[in-house]
Amino acid sequence: MAIKVLLDTDIGSDIDDAVTLAYLLAQPQCDLLGVTTVSGEVEKRAQIASALCIAAGRNIPIFPGRATPLLIREEQVIAEQAAVLDHWPHAEHFPHGEAIPFMARTIRANPGEVILLTIGQLSNIAALFAADEEIPHLLKGIVSMCGIYHLFPSHGPVEYNAGLDPHATAMVYHAEAPFHRSVGLDITRQVRLMQDEVLERFQIKPLETVLGFAEVWWKESPSLTFHDPLAAATIFDENICEFERGEVEVEITSKPLAGYTNWHASPSGRHEAAVKVDPDRFYEHFFSVF
């Protein structure tokens, strides 16, 4: 039976969000119930999601969500990949103010069945949980590309999604969902392909459309790191990563460390974090769905 998924994404900045959506659209085990967008220029991000859905021949509900964090200034104000939107058909207009009610209705209509997949800042999800406190309990679970848990990269201990809206991150990790799985930056950095290999291996639908948006991304980076696709893939193959149970506490009082995901290993913890990845298994799984 297909797994029901709601995707919350800041598609349009790092190219891996578009890769994730293409993967979910092609994944036969995924029943994609809808897409909500978050971060600056949410309507343009929704248009990018629409272009990918249309290219895949799918009619998926798409709703722009919050363009700003709960309490601080938005740092990711532009959806850079929208610069090439006119190359593909896409919806132009979307209902505003409906992302949170849509998620709430969908989860309530499918109690205990929906995986909430979060691959951007957590502003929408925090607003959802604040608007309806029962929602976390009605989920099947949460899967997030968020945080750093074991090996800190050289740029610092705060991961981008967690740090863009630290107060939202704290709210979501405090919520009592049946489970909350995190695939952190320390693990996702281990699945990366250089541009030449991406160009060679993405010559299949709907990844061809992703390559169009990647033209903007290549100006910033010579490689594609599968941050978000790795988190998504663990929904359908839990053996791609090894996980450890524990508790996450999110720092919000220290401005330089706001969004830091402090990890405490515990067999009885409510959270689980990836501790190891099998890159070969991931690539085999990912490309097999296309």
C-alpha positions in Angstrom: 0.0 0.0 0.0 1.3 3.5 -0.9 2.5 5.7 1.9 0.6 9.0 2.2 3.0 12.0 2.2 2.6 15.8 2.6 5.6 17.7 1.4 6.6 21.0 2.9 9.5 22.6 0.9 11.5 25.7 0.1 11.9 24.6 -3.5 13.6 27.1 -5.7 16.8 27.7 -3.7 19.0 24.6 -3.4 18.2 22.3 -6.3 17.8 19.2 -4.0 14.2 20.2 -3.2 13.3 19.9 -6.9 15.1 16.6 -7.0 13.0 15.4 -4.0 9.7 16.4 -5.6 10.6 14.6 -8.8 11.5 11.5 -6.8 8.2 11.6 -4.9 6.3 12.0 -8.1 8.0 9.0 -9.6 8.0 6.8 -6.5 5.3 4.2 -6.9 5.0 3.7 -3.2 4.2 7.4 -2.6 0.7 8.8 -2.4 1.7 12.5 -2.6 -1.3 14.3 -1.0 -0.1 17.8 -1.5 2.8 20.3 -1.5 3.2 23.5 0.6 5.9 26.0 0.1 7.8 28.1 2.6 10.4 30.9 2.8 10.6 34.0 0.7 8.6 34.3 -2.6 6.3 31.4 -1.7 4.2 31.9 -4.8 7.1 31.5 -7.1 8.2 28.4 -5.2 4.7 27.1 -5.7 5.0 27.8 -9.5 8.3 25.8 -9.6 6.5 22.9 -7.9 3.7 23.2 -10.4 6.1 23.0 -13.3 7.5 19.8 -12.0 4.1 18.3 -11.3 2.9 19.2 -14.8 6.0 17.8 -16.4 5.4 14.5 -14.5 1.7 14.5 -15.7 0.4 14.8 -12.1 -2.2 17.1 -10.6 -1.1 17.6 -7.1 -2.6 20.3 -4.7 0.0 23.1 -4.1 -0.4 25.9 -1.6 2.0 28.7 -0.8 2.6 29.0 2.9 4.5 31.3 5.2 7.0 33.7 3.5 8.6 34.7 6.9 9.8 33.0 10.1 7.7 33.2 13.2 9.8 35.9 15.1 12.9 36.8 13.1 13.8 38.3 9.7 13.6 36.1 6.7 17.1 35.3 5.3 16.1 33.3 2.2 14.1 36.0 0.5 14.5 35.0 -3.2 13.6 31.8 -5.1 16.5 32.0 -7.5 15.3 29.1 -9.8 12.1 31.0 -10.6 14.3 33.0 -13.1 13.8 30.1 -15.6 10.2 29.4 -14.9 9.0 30.6 -18.3 10.7 27.5 -19.9 7.9 25.2 -18.6 4.1 25.4 -18.3 3.0 26.0 -14.7 0.1 27.4 -12.7 0.4 31.1 -12.2 -1.9 31.7 -9.2 -2.7 29.9 -6.0 -5.0 30.4 -3.1 -3.4 32.4 -0.3 -3.7 31.6 3.4 -4.8 28.0 2.7 -1.6 26.1 3.3 -2.1 25.5 7.0 -5.9 24.7 6.7 -5.1 22.4 3.8 -2.6 20.4 5.8 -4.9 20.3 8.9 -7.8 19.0 6.8 -5.7 16.4 5.0 -4.2 15.0 8.2 -7.6 14.9 9.9 -9.1 13.1 7.0 -6.3 10.5 7.1 -5.6 10.0 10.9 -2.5 8.0 11.6 -1.7 7.6 7.9 0.2 10.8 6.8 4.0 11.3 6.9 4.8 15.0 7.1 8.1 15.4 5.1 9.8 18.7 5.9 12.7 19.8 3.7 12.8 23.6 4.4 12.6 25.9 7.4 9.8 24.8 9.7 7.7 27.9 9.8 4.6 26.3 8.2 4.8 23.2 10.4 5.1 25.3 13.6 2.1 27.4 12.5 0.1 24.2 11.8 0.9 22.7 15.2 0.0 26.0 16.9 -3.3 26.3 15.0 -4.4 22.8 15.9 -2.7 21.1 18.8 -4.1 17.7 18.0 -2.4 17.5 14.6 1.0 16.0 15.7 -0.9 13.1 17.4 -2.9 12.5 14.2 0.2 12.0 12.0 1.8 8.7 11.2 5.1 10.6 11.8 7.4 13.4 10.7 10.5 13.0 8.6 12.9 16.0 8.3 16.0 17.1 6.6 17.0 19.3 9.5 19.8 19.7 12.0 23.3 18.3 12.7 23.6 15.6 15.3 27.0 13.9 15.3 29.8 15.3 13.1 29.9 19.1 12.8 31.0 20.5 9.4 33.6 23.3 9.2 31.0 26.0 8.7 29.5 25.5 12.2 27.1 23.5 14.3 23.8 25.1 13.0 22.1 23.5 9.9 20.4 25.9 7.4 16.8 24.7 7.7 17.0 24.6 11.5 18.6 28.0 11.7 16.3 29.9 9.3 13.5 29.8 11.8 14.9 28.5 15.1 11.7 29.2 17.1 9.7 27.1 14.6 12.3 24.4 14.8 12.0 24.3 18.6 8.2 24.2 18.4 8.2 21.3 15.9 10.7 19.2 17.8 8.8 19.8 21.0 5.6 18.4 19.5 4.6 14.9 20.4 4.2 13.1 17.1 4.3 9.3 17.0 7.8 9.6 15.7 10.1 12.3 14.4 13.0 11.2 12.2 15.8 13.6 11.3 18.4 13.1 8.6 21.0 15.8 9.4 23.6 17.7 7.4 26.4 15.5 8.8 24.8 12.5 7.0 23.4 14.1 3.9 26.8 15.6 2.9 27.9 12.0 2.2 25.7 11.6 -0.8 26.9 13.9 -3.5 27.4 13.8 -7.3 29.4 16.2 -9.4 27.7 18.1 -12.2 29.0 15.9 -15.0 27.5 12.8 -13.5 24.2 14.5 -12.7 23.9 15.7 -16.3 24.5 12.1 -17.5 22.2 10.3 -15.0 19.3 12.8 -15.1 18.5 12.3 -18.8 15.1 10.7 -17.8 11.7 12.1 -17.0 10.9 14.0 -14.9 14.6 14.6 -13.9 15.1 16.3 -17.2 12.9 19.2 -16.0 15.0 19.4 -12.8 18.1 19.9 -15.0 16.5 23.0 -16.4 16.2 24.5 -12.9 19.7 23.3 -12.1 21.1 25.7 -14.6 20.6 28.3 -12.0 22.1 26.1 -9.2 25.3 25.3 -11.2 26.3 29.0 -11.0 26.6 28.5 -7.2 27.9 25.0 -6.9 29.6 22.4 -9.2 27.8 19.5 -7.4 24.5 18.2 -6.2 24.2 17.0 -2.6 21.2 14.9 -2.0 20.2 16.4 1.3 16.4 16.3 0.9 16.1 13.3 -1.4 18.0 11.2 1.2 15.5 12.1 3.9 12.6 11.3 1.5 14.1 8.0 0.5 14.2 6.8 4.1 10.4 6.8 4.1 10.4 4.0 1.5 13.7 2.2 2.4 14.6 2.5 6.1 17.8 0.5 5.6 19.4 3.3 3.5 20.4 4.9 6.9 21.1 3.6 10.3 19.3 5.6 13.1 19.7 6.2 16.8 16.9 7.1 19.2 17.1 10.1 21.5 15.8 13.6 22.3 16.4 16.8 20.4 16.6 20.2 22.2 16.7 23.2 20.0 18.7 26.3 21.1 16.8 29.6 20.8 18.3 31.8 23.5 21.8 32.2 22.0 21.6 34.2 18.8 24.8 32.8 17.3 23.7 29.3 18.0 19.9 29.7 17.4 18.7 26.5 15.7 21.4 24.3 17.1 19.9 20.8 17.5 21.3 19.5 20.8 21.2 15.6 20.6 20.8 13.3 23.6 20.9 9.6 22.8 18.3 7.6 24.7 16.6 4.3 23.8 13.3 5.7 25.0 13.6 9.0 23.1 10.8 10.4 21.0 13.2 11.3 18.1 15.5 9.4 15.9 18.5 10.7 14.0 20.5 9.2 11.2 24.0 8.1 12.2 25.2 6.4 9.1 24.3 6.2 5.4 24.9 3.6 2.7 25.5 5.8 -0.4 25.4 3.0 -2.9 22.1 1.7 -1.6 20.7 5.2 -1.8 21.7 5.8 -5.4 20.4 2.4 -6.4 17.1 3.1 -4.7 16.8 6.7 -6.0 17.4 6.0 -9.6 15.4 2.8 -9.7 12.1 4.7 -9.3 12.6 6.5 -12.6 
